[in-house]
Amino acid sequence: MIEDDQPLLFVYGTLLRGEPAHHLLEGAPLIASAHTAPNFRFVELEARYPALVDGGTLAVSGEIYRIREDLLERLDRYEDAPDYYQRRILQLGAYRVFAYVLRPEYAGDGIELSDGDWRRRKRG
């Protein structure tokens, strides 16, 4: 059962509704659509998934889910946190959320995206 005091997670790529890894959020209710402050770079890695990286000027769009603690641990394994991604706390409007932010040393081979909306990128 999901309780109101359980963590919130911001997703922006393959964990979004309709994307290939969304099944990992099974049972997690969608709370809101949201976007980050314009403080990030958004890169596409290996031509199949995006990454949020500190130090840019983009606001990145995504969804906020309420999740169980055990799901957060499973997502850490999926995202290879803290080695590849770091689970960080972000303030998105009224929501204090966790988000996976790529360690900057791994962003070098990524394609810089000029739009912070992964779905729009995939459609384009």
N, C-alpha and C positions, 0 to 999 in steps of 0.2 A: 504494500500500500504506500502511496506517495503522500507525504504530509507537507503542509505549508512551510515548515521550517527546514525542509531539505534543500540541498544546493540547486542553484540555477546554472545552466550551461548555455553559452552562446556558441552556435555552430554557424559556419559560413561556407561550407564546401560539400564534401561527399557525405556528410551527416545530415544535410538538409532533407526535407520531405522530397520524395521522388528521386533522390540520389542513391548511388549504389550501397552506401554504408548506413543508410538511415535505419535499417533493421536493428542496428546496435542500440538504438534508443527505444526499442519496443517497450510499451507501457509508460513511457515518459510523456506527460501532457505538455503540449505546446502552450506557452504562456503568452508570447507576443512576438511580433516581428520587430527588429531593431537594427540599429547601425552604430558603429563605433564613432568616436570622435575622429577627426581627420588627422590622425597621428601615425598612420601605418603605411607600409608598403604592402602590396598584394602581389604575390608571385605565383606562377604556375610551375609546378615541379613535375618532371618526367611526363609532361603533356597529359596529365590525368587528374591532378588534384592541386588545390590552391593552398597557399600558406599566408598567414598574417605575420608580418615582420615589423618590428619597431622601427621608427625613424623616418616615416614617409609623410605624405600629405593627403592620403586617401581616407575616406570614411568607408568602411566595409559593411555591407548588408548581410543580415542573417536572421536566425530564429533563436528564441530563448526557450529552453525546456527545463522543467523541474525534474530532477533525477534523484535516484536513490544513491546513497554513499557507495554501495557495492558496484553500481554501474560506473561511477566515477573511476574507481580502481580498474575496472575492465577497459574503460576508454583510455586510461593512462597507458595500458599495455598496447592497445590499438595504435595510439599516437606516438608510441615509443618515448613517453615522457618519463623522466626529465632529460633523457639523452638527446633526442632529436627535437621534439617540441617541449616547451615549458608550459605547465598549467599556471595561468596567471589570473589574478582578480582584476576585473575591469568594472568601471561604473558606466552603465549604458542608460542614461536618463535616470529613472527611478529605480532601476535594477542593478544590484551588485551581483556580478556573474563570474563564473570561471570561463576562460577561453584558452584554447591552445594556440600559443604563439611560437613560431619557428625560431630556433636559435639562429642568430644572424650568420654564423659561419657556414650554415647549410643553404643559404639563399643564393649564393653566387651563381649557380648554374640554372637558376630559375628564370623564366620569362617574366619581365615586369608587366603587370597588367595596369592599364590606365583607368579601369573601371572597377569599383569595389563590389560588383554584383556578379557572383560566380554563375548564376543561372543565365544572366544576360550574355556573359562570355561564351557559354556553351551554345547558346542559340545563334550567336553571331558568326 
